């Protein structure tokens, strides 16, 4: 290949002269960026997207093995290459084991060897990203099918899942978590097990009313049912665990009944539990700030680190504006502030759902066939709430 590749390659070495030589030697074929320390390398990684990182082994403050291990932790898709003047077997083993190095090259590295190594590293990066993109599309497609089914079969459960997903997104953003997709998918699918429950039982749950013995058993089984339903989808094992533990209390009480408690409970489940309980209280008319105070009274139920960010989520919740609109005025920046019903009072779509193009189409179809009660109350969120 003669064209210069677009993906960036970061060389990290405390030898400035070597870095200058690397730029001169490879700049016509590769998009080379350099850093003279591990610290500077991490700063560049935080503000740029790199396909490959090539690091020297012997560097002050943080050596190459420590640096590449950090890169692997923070940026797992980046291909990592070790470059060293020491043909040291132990160093090579440590580099591979701790930093999961793609290649290990010794100085001085012949030009043709380095070129081949960089091409191979780029191809590895492309392969990893292609697989991830395919997986994400497959997962999102499967999740959409399940949520669409839930919306049709049980709009009440779907409405709750939509509201809870919104809270989970905000909480994970406040906690600055990574790989939040699995937490969001778990929230979206958290109520999928409720497809087996009668609508009357769900109404009682969401209105915080007491359940009969049989109804209670059915509701308590929904997390396991949900986990079983998504267990057929590849790569969603962790999401399934989150769903299974969504009603587990931080002190170890609740379902499933085992010895798991505290930080042993999956992080996503701890987040989901707070979002679910907050939603129940707010959905039943309690102001968000009062709902938080109520949850603090039973704080042994929740992870204190997660509960502590809830006030900042509440400030966003209380910054919303409510407006009445007709179906023709609906757009995707809105959230339903009330249940949408037919002109005869039959529930069509539960409150809390984000307005999507498919939801607007459904409402227009309902309006033409059975009639929809208008105007509809919607939430207009602030700009930062839509980010």
Secondary structure as UniProt FT lines:
FT   STRAND          8..12
FT   HELIX           16..26
FT   TURN            27..29
FT   STRAND          31..35
FT   HELIX           38..47
FT   STRAND          50..56
FT   HELIX           64..74
FT   TURN            76..77
FT   STRAND          79..84
FT   HELIX           89..99
FT   STRAND          103..106
FT   HELIX           111..153
FT   HELIX           155..174
FT   TURN            175..176
FT   HELIX           181..188
FT   TURN            189..191
FT   HELIX           192..196
FT   HELIX           199..206
FT   TURN            207..208
FT   HELIX           213..220
FT   HELIX           222..230
FT   TURN            231..232
FT   TURN            234..235
FT   HELIX           237..244
FT   TURN            245..247
FT   TURN            250..251
FT   HELIX           262..264
FT   HELIX           267..283
FT   TURN            284..285
FT   HELIX           288..297
FT   HELIX           299..301
FT   HELIX           304..307
FT   TURN            308..309
FT   HELIX           310..317
FT   TURN            318..319
FT   STRAND          321..325
FT   HELIX           327..329
FT   TURN            332..333
FT   STRAND          334..336
FT   STRAND          340..342
FT   TURN            343..344
FT   STRAND          347..349
FT   TURN            351..352
FT   HELIX           357..369
FT   STRAND          376..380
FT   HELIX           383..385
//
